[in-house]
Amino acid sequence: MYPGIQFSDKVVWITGASSGIGEALAVRMATRGSHLVLSARNEAELQRVATLCRNGGAGDVVVLPLDVSNYSSMEPAAQQVLAHFGKIDLLINNAGVSQRSFCVDTDFDVYRQMMDVNVLGQIALTQAVLPAMVARGEGHISVTASVAGKVGAPLRTGYCAAKHAVMGFFDALRTEIAADGLQVTTITPGFIQTNVSKNALRGDGKPTGTTDDNIAGGMSVDDCADVIIAGFESGEPEIAVGSGPEMGLLQLKRDNPVAAFQALEQMATQIRQTP
């Protein structure tokens, strides 16, 4: 366990802050008096979230549009934040994109995008922020991974590969920077009521435009944010969040991996048989 984070007066940078989990976290941190940097590609939506945060009690709020797949923009963005605030207390790598297609039907460019956005973009931004944290001897880096970063699920070969990579990178980073006084928290959501499936890519690279039943019936994004905030405040290095049967897969994979594989194979068969 880590010392719990007290968010008052902390500088928190959130990517993917224009909707979903990122937005909900920003709003909750605002009520705790955090200073916020809100990043995503959609500036208009970021401005909307910024207004909610200012009205909710945030300190200074900076809107910083960012495309995490544009790696060369990370260093200038980090320097801009540091010039404004003088520090970054917590970076939450939350931007991401999912997938809904069988491997045999998936263009290779979809796999490339899974890695660019979900893995390499997170690493690039983390590398841009890390030196200032190390020099200060204080800081916290987090990433929104997924249950898909622990188990392999059908229709998500690229997404699972990316989220497994994210878990591996940040688990390893945790070991490297602990002696510098820095902390890493990984977050593994299950089915949360966001636009993740609507924005997920089909095999041809186009968004599905539809919401999965399991996402629609998942944990509310507000409840999800409450669990994550509580995890930060209590010092959990890995925060699992969700309320459905998918969360049981985490334990099943550890206790009986063969049973977990069989359950997921049955899921794939059911998907194939569904008209």
Residue pairs with C-beta under 8 A, 6 or more apart in sequence:
1 234
1 235
1 236
1 237
2 183
2 185
2 235
2 236
2 237
3 235
4 232
4 233
4 234
4 235
5 90
5 140
5 232
5 233
5 235
6 32
6 233
7 29
7 32
7 33
7 34
7 229
7 232
7 233
8 32
8 33
8 34
9 33
9 34
9 35
9 59
10 29
10 34
10 35
10 89
10 90
11 34
11 35
11 36
11 37
11 81
11 85
11 87
11 88
11 89
11 90
12 26
12 29
12 34
12 35
12 36
12 37
12 89
12 90
12 91
12 92
13 36
13 37
13 39
13 81
13 88
13 90
13 91
13 92
13 129
14 22
14 25
14 26
14 36
14 37
14 38
14 39
14 92
14 94
15 22
15 39
15 40
15 66
15 68
15 92
15 93
15 94
15 95
15 125
16 22
16 39
16 40
16 94
16 95
16 96
16 144
17 23
17 25
17 26
17 36
17 38
17 39
17 40
17 46
17 49
17 94
18 38
18 40
18 41
18 42
18 45
18 46
18 48
18 49
19 40
19 45
19 194
19 195
20 192
20 194
20 195
20 196
20 221
21 94
21 144
21 189
21 192
21 194
21 221
21 224
21 225
21 228
22 38
22 40
22 92
22 94
22 95
22 144
23 49
23 52
23 221
24 221
24 222
24 224
24 225
25 92
25 94
25 225
25 228
25 229
26 36
26 38
26 49
26 52
26 53
27 49
27 52
27 53
27 56
27 225
28 225
28 226
28 229
29 36
29 53
29 58
29 229
30 36
30 52
30 53
30 54
30 56
30 57
30 58
30 61
31 56
31 57
32 57
33 57
33 58
33 59
34 58
34 59
35 58
35 59
35 60
35 61
35 85
36 50
36 53
36 58
36 59
36 60
36 61
36 62
37 62
37 64
37 81
37 85
37 88
38 46
38 49
38 50
38 53
38 61
38 62
38 63
38 64
39 46
39 64
39 65
39 66
39 77
39 95
40 46
40 65
40 66
40 95
41 65
41 66
41 67
42 65
43 63
43 65
46 63
46 65
47 63
50 61
50 63
53 61
54 61
60 84
60 85
62 81
62 84
62 85
64 77
64 80
64 81
66 73
66 77
66 95
67 73
68 74
68 95
68 117
68 121
68 122
68 124
68 125
69 113
69 116
69 117
69 120
69 121
71 120
71 121
71 124
74 121
74 124
74 125
74 127
74 128
75 128
77 125
77 128
78 88
78 125
78 128
78 129
78 132
81 88
82 88
82 132
87 132
87 136
87 139
88 129
88 132
88 133
88 139
89 138
89 139
89 140
90 139
90 140
90 141
90 142
90 232
91 125
91 126
91 129
91 139
91 140
91 141
91 142
92 142
92 143
92 144
93 121
93 122
93 125
93 126
93 141
93 142
93 143
93 144
94 143
94 144
95 117
95 121
95 122
96 117
96 118
96 144
96 196
97 113
97 114
97 117
97 118
97 199
97 200
97 201
98 156
98 159
98 196
98 197
98 199
98 200
98 201
99 106
99 110
99 114
99 155
99 156
99 157
99 158
99 159
99 200
99 201
100 155
100 156
100 197
100 200
100 201
100 202
100 208
100 212
101 110
101 155
101 201
101 202
101 203
102 154
102 155
102 157
102 203
103 157
105 203
106 157
106 158
106 203
107 203
107 204
107 205
109 205
110 158
110 201
110 203
110 204
110 205
111 157
111 158
111 161
113 201
113 205
114 158
114 159
114 161
114 162
114 201
115 158
115 161
115 162
115 165
117 162
118 159
118 162
118 163
118 165
118 166
119 162
119 165
119 166
119 169
122 143
122 166
122 169
123 169
126 141
126 173
129 139
129 141
130 139
130 141
130 177
130 182
132 139
133 139
133 141
133 177
133 180
133 182
134 177
134 180
134 182
137 180
137 181
138 181
138 182
139 181
139 182
139 183
140 182
140 183
140 184
140 185
141 170
141 173
141 177
141 182
141 183
141 184
141 185
142 184
142 185
142 186
142 187
142 232
143 166
143 170
143 184
143 185
143 186
143 187
144 187
144 189
145 163
145 166
145 167
145 170
145 186
145 187
145 188
146 159
146 163
146 188
146 189
146 190
147 188
147 189
147 190
147 240
147 242
147 246
147 247
147 249
147 250
148 156
148 159
148 160
148 163
148 164
149 160
149 163
149 164
149 166
149 167
149 186
149 188
150 164
150 167
150 188
150 249
150 250
150 253
151 160
151 249
151 250
151 253
151 260
151 264
152 160
152 264
153 160
153 264
153 267
154 264
154 267
154 268
154 271
155 268
155 271
159 200
166 186
167 186
167 188
170 184
170 186
171 184
171 186
173 184
174 183
174 184
174 237
177 184
183 237
184 237
185 231
185 232
185 236
185 237
185 238
185 239
186 237
186 238
186 239
187 228
187 231
187 238
187 239
187 241
188 238
188 239
188 240
188 241
188 250
189 224
189 241
189 242
190 218
190 219
190 240
190 241
190 242
190 243
190 244
190 246
190 247
191 212
191 214
191 215
191 217
191 218
191 219
191 242
191 244
191 246
192 215
192 218
192 219
192 220
192 221
192 224
192 241
192 242
193 215
193 216
193 218
193 219
193 220
193 221
194 215
194 221
195 211
196 215
197 208
197 210
197 211
197 212
197 215
198 207
198 208
198 209
198 210
198 211
199 207
199 208
200 207
200 208
201 207
201 208
202 208
214 244
214 246
217 244
218 242
218 243
218 244
219 241
219 242
219 243
219 244
223 243
224 241
224 242
227 239
227 241
228 239
228 241
231 239
231 241
232 239
240 247
240 250
249 260
249 263
249 264
252 259
252 260
252 263
253 260
